[in-house]
């Protein structure tokens, strides 16, 4: 973080598809309680990357030459993990480690505090200012009034459909930003992608940096007429229907798909599409990528607004007299001109360029207040419950019964071999590949594997050779994917 405090927190640690640590609580089977203190198969420590953090004491202890006390990793967030080899807990060896974290704290000029925030405008402001991973703009050049206004706009609550709520809807922030920035890429590319989370435009006017989000407004700030423009400088842009999209497809990050890319469309397939009808059913698709959006309805809303803005495609390029220097990019203005028959028609100011003669070249685009009225959206389709058995959860065997079976096996010299007869109820799982049987003397700590019984065979096994003392036996089911059940144990 720019406050030198590192990231906010590492909330979850996953080993392959298993949750290993949540907050500061380690999950089973990585820590087990067996007749007393926990038997740990994992040790870890997080370092959040502050500029004052100390060396990892354990690494320094194990590798004093390669990891000396000066190896503090100032400004670097990292974790140290120690995994004790155990085939039951780490059947595939060293797992793939993934974490879910809350990243850098950002400064909020609204309440003058440093905090973790998913507000896109606060994150963009932080990226503009950072000299380590961002653009390194001096803070005095940031127009905080614009950032405060747009941060508040992003935090406004919107009503979105939710069939799981009693009223059929819920409230969520208008825009949020979640993701990570690749600092190896050009900062301009990263800034452009960060802006996709809230449809923002960052503009530099002189030595001032402002942020703009096109939205509903009510008060024009300037009136453009032939009287305050340079004669002959008017250019009108009237795009044809063959260049206007009538369907938008948005790619976003879906947490329910392990943070993989998903897509959503607007209008959705099967939904009435007046734009497609206007274009004689000739589909023109707009494709949008939102790498920092992790909400289906939010992604659909962004696509909806961009599509509807693009349908208002009339543009104007005109040179204005010097009085127009009071205008800013993002202003709402009115235009009156007899050639297209406009009287006080509303336009957004997209760009302003000061000319050598003191005049101002302006780029305008048509504004329609109704574009920003949210239309009907649909939540993620609800997947119906299924009666299919999950292959990733295997019930344990039942009714484990052990009996002495010394009279059932006799050697050629007529000696009887002591054995333990093991019988159990089968696992209630259709994909059992085999049952694994382990045993040990009751006084021993380690288990030995004695054999396997095919899942389709009679659940019967003999443990031998054994000694005439107390023994422990346990059985578990293993399915065709290698997923194991819990052990069932008896003595």
FIKOLKOL-327444 format. One line per 2 residues: for each residue z, y, x of N, C-alpha, C. Coordinates in steps of 0.02 Angstrom, whole numbers, plus 50000, padded with zeros to 5 digits. Atoms other than C-alpha are relative to their C-alpha. Layout:
REM FIKOLKOL-327444
Z:Y:X:Z:Y:X:Z:Y:X; ...
END
This chain:
REM FIKOLKOL-327444
50000:49940:50042:50000:50000:50000:50000:50062:50044; 50001:49937:49962:49973:50180:50053:50071:50026:50014
49931:49979:49986:50163:50200:50044:50031:49958:50056; 49980:50042:49943:50172:50074:50190:50046:49943:49980
49953:50051:50023:50271:49952:50082:49970:49932:49989; 50031:50065:50012:50146:49809:50075:49981:49992:49927
50018:50012:50069:50090:49728:49913:50063:49994:49957; 49942:50000:50045:50202:49717:49759:50037:49934:50001
49966:50065:50004:50238:49530:49746:49949:49944:50001; 50038:50062:50009:50171:49353:49761:50037:49962:49944
49966:50027:50059:50209:49282:49588:49995:49924:49995; 50010:50072:50007:50138:49105:49596:49964:49973:50061
50035:50036:49947:50084:48980:49728:49978:49933:49971; 50028:50061:50027:49969:48837:49679:49975:49956:50057
50026:50051:49954:49936:48678:49779:49949:49959:49961; 50053:50029:50041:49768:48615:49716:50010:50026:49928
49992:49977:50069:49797:48620:49527:50073:49995:49976; 49930:50006:50018:49987:48608:49533:50037:50063:50020
49959:49941:49986:50107:48754:49520:50058:49979:50045; 49949:50018:49952:50218:48743:49674:50058:50048:50000
49947:49950:49998:50315:48906:49670:49984:50052:49947; 50007:49946:50049:50342:49030:49527:50057:50048:50012
49949:49954:49980:50432:49186:49579:50034:49974:50063; 49963:50029:49944:50568:49118:49693:50021:49928:49985
49979:50067:50021:50584:48950:49602:49946:49950:50020; 50045:50053:49979:50506:48797:49682:49997:49946:49947
50009:50050:50052:50434:48670:49561:50003:49930:50029; 50006:50070:49980:50449:48481:49565:49926:49983:50001
49958:50045:49960:50397:48369:49646:50015:50026:50070; 49994:49975:49932:50404:48485:49797:50073:50008:50020
49929:50004:49987:50593:48491:49781:50029:49951:49950; 49972:50052:50043:50688:48341:49712:50075:49995:50012
49928:50008:49995:50872:48316:49676:50017:49925:49993; 49985:50072:49999:50926:48140:49724:50072:49991:50022
49930:50013:49986:51112:48107:49710:50031:50052:50046; 49969:49949:49958:51161:48273:49784:49953:50058:50015
50041:49942:49982:51075:48413:49879:49926:49985:49991; 50072:50011:50010:50888:48440:49852:49967:49971:50061
50041:50029:49947:50767:48336:49953:49935:50041:49999; 50055:49953:50001:50639:48469:49999:49940:49971:50038
50062:50020:49967:50458:48430:50040:49956:50061:50012; 50036:49938:49990:50407:48613:50053:50049:50055:50019
49964:49940:49983:50475:48766:50141:49949:50056:50006; 50048:49945:49996:50394:48937:50131:50037:50066:50007
49975:49931:49999:50419:49122:50161:49941:50047:49994; 50052:49950:50010:50316:49270:50102:50016:50063:50040
49994:49935:49967:50286:49427:50203:49949:50046:49965; 50042:49961:50045:50218:49565:50091:49958:50054:50035
50046:49956:49964:50140:49671:50228:50024:50071:50009; 49976:49932:49987:50253:49821:50250:49989:50017:50074
50010:49979:49931:50233:49922:50409:50063:49993:50042; 49936:50009:49963:50414:49884:50456:50024:49928:49999
49975:50069:50007:50422:49696:50423:50012:49969:50069; 49981:50034:49939:50503:49585:50554:49958:49937:50011
50036:50062:49985:50430:49432:50638:50027:49943:49956; 49977:50059:50036:50437:49267:50543:50043:49959:50047
49952:50031:49954:50593:49189:50619:49983:49927:50013; 50015:50071:49992:50537:49009:50589:49941:49990:50047
50057:50007:49955:50368:49032:50673:50019:50019:50071; 49977:49980:49934:50451:49121:50817:50043:49945:50032
49958:50055:49974:50575:48976:50833:49956:49941:50023; 50042:50058:49984:50438:48842:50831:49951:50015:50057
50052:49983:49952:50311:48935:50938:50017:50066:50035; 49977:49936:49972:50403:49065:51042:49949:50034:50045
50050:49969:49957:50257:49092:51160:49939:50024:49960; 50059:49982:50040:50114:49093:51034:50017:50048:49943
49980:49955:50055:50215:49186:50901:50064:50036:50022; 49941:49966:49974:50332:49303:50996:50028:50050:49949
49967:49953:50046:50447:49432:50918:49957:50060:49984; 50045:49944:50014:50308:49560:50929:49947:49982:49948
50050:50021:50050:50201:49459:50806:50027:50014:49930; 49969:49979:50063:50264:49557:50656:49949:50003:49943
50051:49995:50053:50098:49571:50563:50009:50063:49959; 49988:49938:50037:50132:49752:50516:49939:50017:49958
50055:49983:50045:50028:49797:50364:49959:49941:49977; 50037:50060:50019:49970:49616:50342:50043:49957:49955
49964:50046:50046:50024:49512:50192:49982:49929:50018; 50014:50071:49986:50041:49327:50235:50059:49958:49978
49948:50048:50017:50140:49171:50191:50000:49945:50051; 49992:50058:49956:50207:49031:50300:50024:49941:49959
49983:50060:50037:50214:48856:50226:50012:49942:50048; 49988:50063:49965:50290:48695:50295:49999:49944:49949
50008:50056:50047:50238:48534:50207:50019:49936:50036; 49980:50064:49972:50325:48369:50243:49955:49945:49972
50047:50052:50021:50202:48224:50238:50033:49951:49952; 49975:50046:50051:50230:48119:50082:49942:49983:49955
50059:50021:50037:50092:48018:50001:50008:50009:49924; 49989:49991:50071:50173:48034:49830:49990:50073:49980
50002:49929:50016:50182:48224:49837:49934:50032:50022; 50063:49973:49974:50028:48261:49942:49950:49942:50010
50043:50059:49993:49913:48113:49903:49933:50014:50034; 50064:49983:49969:49760:48206:49965:50008:50035:50067
49989:49964:49938:49839:48274:50123:50016:50073:49986; 49985:49929:50007:49853:48461:50150:49961:50028:49940
50034:49977:50060:49814:48542:49982:49965:50067:50011; 50027:49933:50003:49708:48694:49944:50052:50046:49971
49947:49955:50021:49830:48839:49930:49970:50062:49970; 50021:49938:50032:49800:48981:49808:50062:50036:49974
49944:49961:50025:49914:49122:49755:49977:50048:49947; 50010:49947:50049:49926:49240:49608:50048:50056:50019
49958:49947:49975:49988:49408:49667:49988:50065:49963; 50008:49930:50021:50017:49587:49615:49990:50041:50063
50020:49969:49937:49930:49693:49744:50034:50066:50014; 49972:49938:49975:49953:49866:49813:50032:50043:49945
49974:49948:50044:50066:49992:49731:49956:50062:50008; 50040:49939:49999:49974:50152:49686:50043:50058:49976
49963:49941:50019:50035:50329:49662:49975:50025:49932; 50017:49976:50066:50040:50392:49483:50018:50074:49996
49984:49928:50002:50025:50583:49477:50029:50021:49933; 49972:49982:50065:50082:50579:49295:50076:50001:50001
49927:50000:49996:50261:50533:49338:50026:50001:50072; 49983:49990:49929:50258:50555:49528:50035:49939:50030
49969:50061:49975:50302:50372:49563:49948:49954:50030; 50041:50055:49974:50231:50228:49666:50015:49938:49958
49990:50057:50044:50205:50074:49558:49940:49953:50004; 50057:50045:50012:50100:49920:49530:49969:50019:49934
50033:49979:50061:49969:49966:49401:49931:49969:49996; 50069:50023:50012:49812:49893:49323:49958:50055:49968
50039:49944:50026:49755:50067:49269:49941:50013:50047; 50057:49993:49955:49577:50082:49338:49998:50067:50035
50005:49934:49970:49587:50269:49368:50050:50009:50057; 49951:49995:49946:49746:50256:49471:49978:49959:50060
50024:50042:49944:49669:50116:49575:49942:50035:50035; 50056:49964:49970:49510:50218:49602:50025:50059:50041
49971:49945:49962:49613:50368:49654:50030:49976:50065; 49970:50029:49940:49708:50259:49777:49946:49982:50051
50053:50021:49955:49545:50192:49850:49966:50061:50033; 50028:49939:49972:49476:50368:49873:50043:50027:50056
49954:49969:49953:49631:50421:49970:50015:49958:50061; 49976:50043:49946:49665:50270:50080:49959:50009:50064
50033:49996:49935:49626:50292:50264:49993:49932:50033; 50002:50067:49971:49649:50105:50296:49944:49959:49969
50048:50044:50034:49541:50018:50164:49953:50038:49954; 50040:49961:50046:49462:50162:50068:49959:50054:50033
50046:49948:49978:49367:50325:50088:50034:50055:50041; 49964:49953:49957:49503:50428:50172:49991:50073:49982
50008:49931:50022:49481:50585:50067:50068:50035:50001; 49935:49964:50001:49618:50717:50092:50024:50009:49929
49972:49996:50067:49735:50721:49944:49990:50068:49968; 50009:49932:50027:49712:50909:49926:49933:50008:49966
50066:49995:50030:49531:50877:49877:49992:49961:49935; 50002:50038:50062:49574:50767:49728:50018:50045:49940
49986:49962:50062:49563:50851:49557:50045:49957:49956; 49953:50044:50035:49720:50771:49487:49998:50010:49925
50003:49989:50073:49696:50851:49316:49951:49951:49968; 50049:50046:50028:49540:50745:49288:50025:49928:50004
49975:50068:49993:49624:50588:49353:50056:49986:49951; 49947:50009:50049:49776:50614:49243:49972:49991:49930
50029:50006:50067:49669:50640:49088:49966:49933:49990; 50037:50063:50008:49561:50487:49120:50048:49940:50006
49950:50054:49998:49713:50379:49166:50032:49991:49932; 49972:50004:50067:49788:50422:48998:49950:49969:49951
50052:50028:50044:49623:50380:48913:49996:49924:50008; 50002:50073:49989:49622:50207:48994:50060:49965:49971
49938:50032:50025:49801:50173:48939:50006:50002:49924; 49997:49998:50073:49766:50213:48756:49990:49930:49971
50002:50067:50029:49792:50059:48646:49944:49996:49948; 50054:50014:50046:49646:49984:48552:50017:49939:49958
49991:50059:50043:49649:49863:48406:49943:49952:50011; 50050:50052:49988:49559:49701:48447:50017:49939:49959
49986:50059:50041:49540:49543:48342:50036:49945:50038; 49963:50055:49971:49660:49401:48376:50024:49954:49944
49981:50045:50055:49670:49252:48256:50069:49971:50007; 49934:50027:49989:49836:49201:48333:50055:50047:49976
49951:49952:50025:49922:49358:48268:50002:49999:49923; 49991:50003:50073:49990:49369:48089:49951:50047:49965
50045:49951:50030:49887:49524:48052:49927:49991:50020; 50069:50013:49980:49732:49455:48136:49975:50045:50055
50020:49957:49945:49731:49586:48274:50061:50015:50044; 49947:49979:49955:49831:49649:48421:49977:50064:50035
50015:49939:49963:49840:49806:48527:49996:49984:50075; 50005:50007:49928:49782:49811:48708:49974:50065:50029
50025:49940:49967:49744:49946:48835:49924:50004:49995; 50072:49991:50005:49571:50021:48826:49965:49967:50060
50031:50028:49940:49529:49974:49007:50055:49981:50049; 49956:50019:49945:49618:49881:49147:49956:49978:50059
50036:50021:49940:49569:49835:49325:50042:49948:50036; 49967:50054:49964:49613:49671:49410:49950:49967:50047
50046:50032:49953:49536:49598:49567:50017:50021:50071; 49988:49983:49930:49521:49617:49753:49936:50033:50029
50055:49963:49969:49413:49728:49864:49984:49970:50067; 50023:50026:49935:49310:49659:50008:49991:50060:50047
50002:49941:49956:49345:49786:50145:49945:49996:50052; 50056:50004:49954:49199:49721:50248:49937:50033:49971
50058:49969:50033:49079:49800:50122:50004:50076:50007; 49998:49927:50000:49028:49984:50122:50045:50027:49945
49951:49973:50048:49158:50092:50036:49965:50026:49937; 50036:49975:50059:49025:50168:49921:49986:49944:49950
50012:50057:50045:48981:49995:49852:50065:49979:49965; 49937:50019:50031:49164:49953:49824:50020:50051:49947
49982:49948:50049:49193:50120:49736:49959:49992:49936; 50043:50008:50059:49044:50090:49621:50024:49941:49958
49977:50058:50039:49111:49918:49572:50068:50013:49968; 49936:49982:50032:49287:49985:49542:49989:50041:49937
50014:49956:50058:49212:50113:49423:49975:49960:49940; 50025:50038:50057:49135:49974:49317:50056:49980:49952
49945:50023:50042:49309:49929:49252:50014:50048:49943; 49986:49951:50053:49315:50089:49148:49941:50045:49985
50061:49961:50011:49135:50153:49144:50007:50070:50030; 49985:49935:49971:49189:50292:49261:49943:50024:50046
50044:49969:49952:49087:50412:49366:50044:50046:50043; 49963:49958:49953:49165:50490:49522:49950:50050:50029
50045:49948:49977:49085:50656:49568:50035:50044:50051; 49975:49954:49949:49105:50771:49718:49966:50068:49989
50026:49932:50011:49085:50956:49678:50031:50046:50052; 49973:49962:49945:49103:51056:49837:50049:49958:50039
49949:50040:49965:49265:50995:49912:50048:49968:49950; 49956:50028:50051:49337:50929:49748:49970:49936:49973
50021:50064:50027:49329:50750:49686:50030:49992:49931; 49979:50007:50069:49337:50721:49499:49977:49932:49973
50020:50062:50032:49326:50569:49386:49984:50014:49926; 50024:49988:50068:49233:50564:49219:49988:49933:49966
50018:50057:50042:49221:50436:49080:49969:50029:49937; 50032:49975:50061:49096:50471:48941:50038:49973:49939
49956:50018:50056:49193:50471:48778:49990:50051:49945; 50003:49952:50055:49216:50561:48612:50033:50066:50020
49973:49933:49990:49241:50749:48629:49977:50044:49941; 50014:49960:50059:49235:50890:48505:49976:50071:50015
50013:49929:49987:49213:51058:48593:49949:50009:50056; 50048:49984:49947:49053:51106:48687:50025:50059:50041
49976:49946:49956:49085:51220:48837:49944:50049:50018; 50055:49956:49981:48912:51297:48857:49942:49989:49951
50058:50004:50044:48758:51335:48752:49937:50017:50040; 50062:49991:49961:48588:51313:48836:49943:50018:49953
50057:49977:50039:48441:51408:48765:49946:50024:50048; 50052:49972:49956:48273:51471:48833:50021:50066:50031
49981:49934:49973:48360:51638:48860:50039:49995:50065; 49961:50005:49938:48476:51574:48998:49973:49947:50047
50032:50049:49957:48352:51455:49081:49938:50031:50032; 50060:49977:49965:48207:51479:49201:49939:49977:49961
50060:50017:50039:48042:51485:49106:49957:49949:50036; 50043:50052:49972:47934:51331:49133:50037:49945:50036
49961:50051:49964:48077:51227:49205:50021:49942:49955; 49977:50052:50046:48107:51121:49050:49959:49936:50008
50032:50067:50001:48070:50933:49063:50038:49958:49949; 49969:50043:50051:48101:50815:48918:49984:49927:50015
50008:50072:49988:48128:50628:48939:50010:49965:49934; 49997:50035:50065:48088:50527:48783:49979:49928:50012
50017:50070:49985:48097:50341:48827:49974:49964:49939; 50027:50040:50054:47998:50218:48723:50044:49940:49986
49959:50058:50021:48070:50067:48632:49993:49942:50049; 50009:50055:49953:47999:49952:48766:50045:50006:50061
49954:49991:49944:48125:50024:48891:50073:50002:49979; 49931:49997:50024:48280:50027:48781:50026:49930:49985
49972:50066:50015:48392:49873:48779:50025:49996:49929; 49972:50011:50067:48443:49797:48612:50052:49944:50000
49949:50051:49991:48557:49659:48678:50031:50011:50069; 49968:49995:49935:48686:49667:48818:50038:49936:50013
49961:50059:49979:48756:49519:48913:50042:50021:50060; 49952:49976:49950:48911:49550:49018:50032:49941:50036
49964:50049:49959:48979:49444:49161:50068:50029:50019; 49932:49977:49985:49167:49458:49186:50040:49941:50027
49956:50052:49972:49312:49359:49261:50045:49974:49944; 49962:50029:50054:49394:49237:49140:50061:49961:50028
49941:50035:49975:49575:49188:49183:50007:49929:49973; 49993:50067:50029:49568:49038:49064:49952:49950:50030
50046:50045:49964:49427:48966:49171:50014:50001:50075; 49978:49998:49930:49527:48975:49332:49968:50058:50037
50027:49938:49972:49463:49151:49363:49928:49992:50023; 50071:50007:49987:49283:49095:49364:49962:50051:49958
50041:49952:50037:49140:49202:49299:49981:49971:49932; 50021:50018:50066:49107:49195:49112:49955:50056:49974
50044:49949:50029:48985:49290:49001:50017:50010:49926; 49992:49984:50070:48997:49377:48833:49942:50046:49981
50059:49962:50022:48858:49456:48731:50019:50045:49942; 49993:49957:50059:48848:49601:48608:49932:50031:49985
49969:50038:50054:48792:49594:48473:49998:49924:50015; 49996:50072:49986:48844:49411:48477:49944:49963:49963
50050:50041:50034:48718:49275:48433:50022:49985:49928; 49985:50011:50070:48710:49259:48244:50027:50061:49965
49975:49938:50030:48782:49434:48218:49941:50046:49986; 50053:49953:50017:48674:49566:48134:49989:50048:50058
50018:49956:49944:48581:49667:48266:49949:50051:49977; 50047:49950:50025:48506:49828:48197:49952:50025:50053
50044:49976:49946:48437:49876:48368:49941:49953:50010; 50054:50049:49994:48337:49715:48379:49951:50008:49942
50044:49990:50057:48270:49747:48204:49957:50063:50009; 50038:49939:49988:48218:49924:48253:49943:49988:50048
50051:50014:49949:48118:49849:48398:49956:49941:49980; 50043:50053:50026:48026:49724:48286:50016:49932:50031
49975:50064:49974:48132:49580:48354:49974:49983:50069; 50019:50011:49930:48066:49602:48531:50062:50014:50043
49937:49994:49965:48219:49569:48638:49992:50033:50069; 49995:49968:49935:48259:49685:48783:50074:49995:50020
49931:50015:49983:48416:49626:48871:50024:50042:50059; 49966:49965:49946:48536:49728:48978:50051:49952:50030
49952:50044:49965:48634:49627:49109:50049:50044:50039; 49948:49960:49968:48800:49698:49170:50050:49953:50034
49948:50038:49965:48925:49631:49298:50063:50043:50003; 49935:49965:49999:49109:49679:49282:50049:49959:50043
49958:50042:49956:49197:49603:49435:50074:50014:49997; 49929:49984:50003:49362:49689:49396:50028:49997:49929
49978:50006:50070:49374:49650:49209:50017:49927:49986; 49977:50068:50012:49474:49496:49156:50020:49990:49927
49984:50005:50071:49473:49513:48967:49934:50000:49962; 50064:50010:50035:49333:49451:48854:49983:50059:49955
50015:49947:50047:49349:49584:48720:49992:50067:50035; 50009:49939:49962:49368:49723:48847:49931:50003:50032
50067:50004:49971:49209:49664:48934:49947:50012:49946; 50048:49991:50055:49119:49656:48767:49999:50073:49977
49997:49930:50021:49179:49831:48723:49962:50044:50050; 50037:49961:49949:49112:49902:48888:49925:49990:49991
50071:50012:50012:48945:49817:48857:49975:50034:49937; 50019:49968:50063:48941:49881:48678:49987:50074:50010
50006:49928:49991:48968:50062:48731:49941:50018:50045; 50057:49986:49956:48842:50055:48873:49934:49989:49964
50061:50013:50038:48711:49979:48758:49987:50058:49951; 50010:49947:50050:48740:50110:48623:49986:50067:50034
50018:49939:49963:48738:50251:48752:49927:49999:50021; 50069:50004:49976:48572:50187:48819:49950:50010:49943
50044:49989:50057:48498:50193:48644:49992:50075:49985; 50006:49927:50005:48534:50380:48646:49967:50024:50064
50031:49993:49935:48406:50396:48783:49964:50065:50013; 50035:49937:49989:48338:50573:48763:50034:50038:50057
49973:49963:49944:48358:50670:48924:49965:50067:50009; 50027:49933:49985:48330:50849:48982:50016:50016:50073
49990:49973:49933:48305:50919:49156:49978:50073:49997; 50015:49929:50009:48312:51108:49162:50037:50041:50053
49969:49954:49953:48349:51251:49282:50030:50058:49962; 49963:49947:50035:48481:51374:49222:50014:50058:50047
49982:49942:49960:48522:51548:49280:50071:49991:50028; 49937:50006:49964:48674:51576:49389:50061:49997:49957
49941:50002:50044:48791:51595:49240:50023:49928:49987; 49983:50069:50014:48786:51406:49226:50045:49968:50053
49956:50029:49948:48892:51383:49383:50069:49983:49972; 49935:50016:50030:49042:51376:49266:50000:49930:49970
50004:50067:50027:48979:51207:49201:50023:49949:50051; 49980:50056:49957:49043:51042:49271:49966:49937:49975
50023:50066:50020:48976:50866:49271:50051:49970:49952; 49956:50028:50050:49047:50780:49118:50013:50046:49942
49991:49952:50055:49047:50936:49009:49956:49981:49941; 50040:50006:50060:48985:50931:48831:49968:50069:49986
50035:49937:50011:48851:51064:48799:49954:49992:49940; 50050:50001:50054:48732:51113:48659:49935:50028:50027
50066:49979:49978:48545:51138:48680:49960:50022:49938; 50045:49976:50052:48431:51244:48571:49932:50013:50032
50068:49990:49974:48242:51236:48601:49952:49984:49944; 50048:50008:50056:48098:51258:48478:49950:49944:50013
50053:50049:49986:47980:51138:48568:50017:49931:49970; 49983:50063:50034:48072:50978:48517:50034:50011:49933
49969:49986:50065:48149:51065:48366:50075:49990:50000; 49927:50009:49996:48330:51064:48425:50036:50065:49987
49955:49944:50011:48464:51180:48363:50071:49976:50014; 49931:50018:49980:48632:51162:48451:50009:49924:50002
49995:50073:49992:48597:50979:48490:50047:49984:50058; 49948:50015:49950:48740:50899:48590:49971:49957:50057
50019:50037:49940:48712:50837:48768:50059:49995:50047; 49953:50008:49944:48818:50769:48911:49967:50026:50063
50024:49979:49935:48800:50848:49083:50010:49942:50049; 49996:50056:49953:48758:50707:49204:50000:50022:50072
50004:49978:49930:48719:50805:49362:49984:50074:50002; 50013:49929:49987:48714:50983:49429:49983:50009:50073
50021:49988:49931:48624:51042:49585:49989:50075:50009; 50007:49929:49986:48644:51218:49654:49936:50012:50041
50063:49985:49967:48475:51290:49705:50009:50057:50051; 49993:49947:49950:48445:51404:49856:49998:50070:49971
50003:49934:50030:48406:51550:49740:50059:50017:49956; 49940:49987:50040:48575:51536:49654:49997:49971:49931
50005:50033:50065:48508:51449:49499:50029:49930:50004; 49970:50066:50004:48574:51279:49441:49952:49953:49965
50041:50052:50031:48469:51125:49408:50047:49951:49965; 49955:50042:50040:48549:51021:49268:49963:49940:49972
50026:50062:50031:48520:50843:49209:50046:49985:49941; 49962:50010:50062:48575:50813:49029:49977:49936:49966
50018:50059:50039:48578:50659:48918:50031:50008:49930; 49981:49993:50070:48593:50650:48729:50070:49973:49987
49932:50021:50019:48769:50637:48655:50003:49988:49925; 49990:50015:50071:48813:50555:48489:50071:49976:49992
49930:50016:50009:48994:50551:48435:50012:49930:49973; 49990:50065:50032:48970:50392:48333:49992:49941:50048
50009:50053:49950:48922:50293:48489:50067:49970:50020; 49935:50022:49974:49106:50281:48534:50046:49973:49947
49963:50035:50052:49164:50211:48368:49991:49925:50012; 50005:50072:49985:49205:50029:48406:49975:49962:49938
50025:50042:50054:49106:49906:48301:50033:49932:50004; 49966:50064:50006:49155:49729:48253:49992:49959:50063
49999:50046:49943:49203:49613:48394:50030:49934:49978; 49975:50067:50017:49245:49429:48395:50036:49972:50061
49962:50028:49944:49378:49343:48501:49966:49936:50026; 50023:50063:49972:49349:49191:48610:50005:49946:49946
49996:50053:50050:49303:49046:48494:50057:49952:50013; 49944:50045:49993:49452:48935:48461:49974:49928:50006
50020:50069:49990:49426:48761:48531:50045:49955:49957; 49961:50043:50044:49480:48632:48403:50040:49950:50040
49960:50052:49967:49618:48513:48449:49962:49934:50001; 50034:50064:49994:49558:48344:48508:50052:49944:50005
49956:50059:49995:49634:48172:48495:49986:49961:50064; 50014:50034:49937:49559:48123:48663:50060:50006:50047
49944:50001:49953:49688:48075:48793:49982:50038:50062; 50013:49964:49938:49702:48191:48941:50003:49952:50059
49999:50044:49941:49655:48100:49102:50046:50027:50054; 49959:49969:49948:49771:48217:49199:50075:49992:49986
49929:50012:50015:49934:48159:49119:50008:49926:49981; 49992:50073:50009:49985:47975:49132:50071:49984:49981
49932:50021:50018:50136:47910:49034:50025:49944:50045; 49970:50052:49958:50255:47800:49132:50003:49934:49963
49988:50065:50031:50272:47613:49101:50068:50001:49965; 49938:50002:50038:50415:47563:48985:50034:49932:50009
49962:50063:50006:50550:47430:48969:49995:49957:50063; 50000:50039:49938:50563:47377:49151:50059:49952:50001
49948:50052:50000:50659:47213:49161:49993:49959:50064; 49998:50039:49938:50711:47125:49324:50045:49939:49990
49958:50060:50003:50775:46946:49334:49991:49961:50064; 50004:50044:49942:50816:46824:49474:49953:49942:49984
50050:50052:50013:50676:46697:49494:49997:49950:50057; 49998:50043:49941:50734:46582:49634:49968:49932:49988
50024:50068:50013:50681:46419:49547:49925:49996:49987; 50071:50001:50020:50501:46469:49517:49952:49993:50058
50044:50008:49942:50433:46455:49696:50035:49955:50051; 49971:50048:49954:50463:46308:49812:49952:49988:50057
50042:50010:49942:50397:46284:49990:49987:49925:50009; 50017:50070:49988:50324:46121:50060:50060:49959:50024
49940:50036:49978:50491:46078:50138:50055:50003:49948; 49956:50003:50058:50571:46092:49966:50056:50052:50002
49952:49945:50003:50660:46255:49996:49977:50050:49947; 50016:49952:50052:50669:46382:49856:49997:50070:50031
50009:49931:49974:50608:46561:49891:50030:50048:49949; 49973:49950:50047:50714:46698:49812:49948:50053:49984
50046:49949:50023:50610:46817:49710:50032:50040:49943; 49980:49960:50058:50631:46955:49583:49941:50001:49952
50053:50000:50051:50531:46935:49424:50001:50068:49965; 50006:49931:50025:50469:47106:49365:49954:49999:49939
50039:49996:50061:50409:47133:49186:50009:50071:49972; 49996:49932:50029:50369:47300:49103:49952:50007:49941
50046:49982:50054:50289:47375:48950:49944:50043:50028; 50056:49962:49972:50115:47447:48984:50005:50074:49984
50004:49928:50012:50084:47633:48997:49954:50012:49940; 50041:49982:50058:50016:47712:48838:49944:50047:50022
50054:49960:49971:49860:47771:48928:49938:49955:50006; 50059:50045:50002:49683:47703:48906:49964:49994:50067
50038:50001:49938:49626:47738:49084:50040:49974:50059; 49961:50027:49945:49756:47643:49186:49957:49954:50042
50038:50042:49953:49674:47569:49340:50043:49943:50026; 49954:50051:49976:49825:47478:49410:50072:50025:49996
49929:49984:49995:50015:47473:49419:50022:49987:50072; 49975:50008:49931:50098:47500:49588:50074:49980:49997
49932:50025:49999:50258:47404:49625:50030:50011:50069; 49963:49988:49938:50383:47459:49758:50071:49973:49992
49932:50026:50001:50552:47388:49806:50036:50017:50065; 49960:49988:49940:50695:47411:49929:50070:49972:49988
49929:50016:50007:50872:47352:49964:50035:50062:49972; 49965:49944:50032:50993:47459:49864:50030:50047:50052
49968:49959:49948:51071:47519:50028:49949:50037:50043; 50052:49967:49959:50903:47574:50103:49979:50066:49967
50025:49936:50026:50829:47747:50084:49926:49998:49984; 50072:50000:50006:50644:47707:50100:49975:49942:49957
50031:50051:50042:50536:47613:49975:49941:49968:50037; 50058:50035:49974:50407:47481:50024:49956:49979:49941
50047:50022:50051:50250:47443:49924:49988:49925:50006; 50007:50073:50000:50241:47259:49875:49934:49977:49970
50064:50021:50027:50079:47256:49779:49979:50040:49939; 50028:49967:50059:49973:47307:49631:49983:49948:49947
50020:50043:50056:49938:47235:49460:49945:50038:49962; 50054:49966:50037:49769:47276:49376:50023:50023:49932
49980:49972:50063:49786:47383:49222:49985:49956:49941; 50019:50045:50056:49703:47250:49114:50037:49934:50002
49965:50064:49993:49814:47107:49176:50068:50003:49965; 49932:50004:50028:49981:47048:49105:50048:50037:50046
49954:49962:49958:50116:47168:49167:50057:49957:50027; 49952:50047:49970:50206:47039:49275:49988:49999:50075
50006:50000:49927:50244:47039:49462:50063:49967:50028; 49944:50030:49964:50356:46942:49584:50009:50036:50066
49984:49967:49936:50441:47037:49725:50034:49949:50045; 49971:50045:49950:50473:46927:49877:49966:50013:50067
49933:50030:49994:50536:46891:50005:50054:50052:49990; 49942:49957:50009:50704:46964:49959:50061:49963:50024
49936:50029:49978:50882:46935:50018:50047:49997:49940; 49952:50011:50055:51028:46882:49910:50050:50058:49999
49959:49940:50008:51095:47058:49880:49967:50044:49948; 50028:49957:50052:51063:47204:49763:49936:50033:50025
50065:49969:49985:50883:47268:49758:49982:50050:49946; 50029:49952:50047:50797:47416:49676:49925:49989:49997
50072:50008:50011:50623:47401:49601:49975:50057:49956; 50030:49948:50043:50509:47535:49529:49925:49987:49992
50070:50011:50019:50338:47534:49445:49972:50066:49973; 50034:49943:50030:50214:47670:49404:49927:49982:49986
50070:50010:50018:50041:47679:49326:49957:50050:50038; 50050:49958:49966:49888:47748:49417:49935:49993:49963
50063:50005:50038:49731:47793:49320:49939:50003:50046; 50062:50006:49961:49549:47788:49375:49985:50064:50039
50009:49939:49961:49558:47969:49438:50051:50006:50056; 49948:49997:49949:49707:47928:49549:50061:50039:49978
49942:49964:50026:49828:48024:49437:50056:49949:49986; 49944:50048:50006:50000:47941:49440:50049:50021:49946
49945:49987:50047:50138:47927:49312:50064:50008:50038; 49934:50001:49971:50322:47949:49345:50019:49927:50013
49975:50067:49988:50412:47799:49417:50050:49980:49946; 49946:50028:50040:50516:47687:49305:50037:49951:50045
49961:50034:49949:50658:47608:49403:50056:49959:49970; 49943:50042:50021:50786:47469:49384:50028:49965:50062
49966:50034:49944:50908:47369:49495:50018:49930:49979
END
